Amino acid sequence: MTLKTRTAGTSLRHAALGLGLLGLAIQPAFAEEAIRPAQTPTADFVAAATRNSAVPGGYEVLSVPELGAVFAASVPDFTDGAAGDVYMLDADTLAPIRRIQLKLRPFALAVDHQRGLLYAGNTKDGSLSVIDAKSGFFLRTIQLGKPGEGGKMEHTRMIEVDQATGRVFVTGPTNEGIVWIIDPGQSEPTHRIDNAVIWAAGLAYDGADRIYIGGGGAEEILVLNAETGEKITTFSTGDTPPGQGSDSAHFMVNLSLDAKGGRLFAVDSHEGKLYVFNTADGSIIAQVPIGPGALDVIWNPARDEAYVTYYGFNRAQPIGTGGIMVIDTKDYRIARDLGVKTFPSNLSLDVENQLLFASVSEPANDKHPDYAKGTIGSVVRLDLTKLAELPQAE
C-alpha cells in the first residue's frame, strides 16, 4: 500500500498555479502554545536517510512498492513546448532505473496499482499522460483543460485514483476551481465540476464514495460524491466572509485523509498551519503551527503520524531553509523537525515498508546561502522504523 499527497510544482507551490473514534467529545487541540523541538540537523538522522540528486527540476514523487520503485516527475525546462520526464528510481538505493521522456511536462503523479497505469499530470497543458508503469511505455493523453481568456490553458493539479474501479479524480486550480472525474478507459472526462472551490488544489479520496477538495474562499473544503460529482457538503474555518472572492484568509493547498478515523489533514499555505477537520461535521479538531512555506502533508496510519514539508520562506521572508515535520496525531504534538536542506516539497509513503519519500528542491535565488549554480533536485528516502529508534531533539 502506498499513500501519496501532494503538490505539483513550483508554480503551484505559490498558490494558484478525526478523532480516534467518531462521536467522542474531544476538545479542539490548538497547538499554538506547544513546545516546538529544535530542528534536527542531518547528521543526527542520517542513519535513517538516503539521498540521491538525480532529478532535474523535480516535482512530485510516488512510491510504487509492487515494482520496488519510486517515480519522480521532472520538469527541467519551463519553456513552452519543452518536454519533460518521469524518472523511475530503485526504492532501496534511489539509483535510476529508467527515464521516461514525455512530450508534455509532468508535475503530479498517481498510480492505478490494480491495472499498472501511471498517470502524470501535465499541469500547464491541462492534461494527463497515461503510462504503463512497469515498462515505461507512453500509452495516451487525456485532455481535460480548455483554453480560457487569452488562450491560456486551464491547469490541472492533483490526481487520485480509485483503486477498485480505476476511476481518476483531478483538480484544477482556477479562480473558480474545477474538478474532473474520468471513468476507466475513457479518453475524456466523464464529469466536469465547475465553480468547485476557489483555487481547487488539494485532493483526497476516502476509498469509498467521497472526494475532498481543498482551496480558498469562504468554504475552503468541498466534499463531492466520487461517482457523480454531486456536492455533498463543505467545510469552513469561518475566517473568510462570503463574497470576498480570492481575498482568502486560507489556502488548503494539500490534503491527506484518515478515512476510518474521520479526520482530514489540510495544509494551509497562507497561514503556515496544519488544520485537522472532523469529516463527520466539518469542525476543526486541531491546528498545528508549521511555519512559512508549509506545503505538503501525508498521514501514516501505521504510526498515527503526519508528515508535513515546509520551505521556511515566503514573500515576506525570501531567504530560508525548510524541513520535514513529524507530528504525533494522537495529541497533535510536533515530535520531530528534520532539517532536510534545502526545500523538501512533495511526499509519498510506502505504508508496508514504512518508507517516506520526498522530493527536495535547490535554491534558484543566487542570494541564498545554499545556492550553487547547476545543482539539480533530489529524492530523499527516510526509513521511519530506523528514524523512530533515533534520539529526539529536546
Secondary structure as UniProt FT lines:
FT   STRAND          2..5
FT   HELIX           10..13
FT   TURN            22..23
FT   STRAND          29..30
FT   HELIX           31..33
FT   HELIX           42..44
FT   HELIX           46..48
FT   STRAND          49..55
FT   TURN            56..57
FT   STRAND          58..64
FT   HELIX           65..67
FT   STRAND          69..74
FT   TURN            80..81
FT   STRAND          84..90
FT   TURN            91..93
FT   STRAND          96..102
FT   STRAND          108..112
FT   TURN            113..116
FT   STRAND          117..122
FT   HELIX           123..125
FT   STRAND          127..132
FT   TURN            133..135
FT   STRAND          138..143
FT   HELIX           149..151
FT   STRAND          159..161
FT   TURN            163..165
FT   STRAND          168..172
FT   STRAND          178..182
FT   TURN            184..185
FT   STRAND          191..194
FT   TURN            198..199
FT   STRAND          202..205
FT   STRAND          210..214
FT   STRAND          221..225
FT   TURN            226..228
FT   STRAND          231..235
FT   TURN            242..243
FT   TURN            245..246
FT   STRAND          252..258
FT   TURN            259..262
FT   STRAND          263..268
FT   TURN            269..272
FT   STRAND          273..278
FT   TURN            279..281
FT   STRAND          284..289
FT   TURN            292..293
FT   STRAND          294..300
FT   TURN            301..304
FT   STRAND          305..310
FT   STRAND          323..328
FT   TURN            329..332
FT   STRAND          333..338
FT   STRAND          343..350
FT   TURN            351..354
FT   STRAND          355..361
FT   TURN            366..367
FT   TURN            369..370
FT   TURN            373..374
FT   STRAND          377..383
FT   HELIX           384..389
//
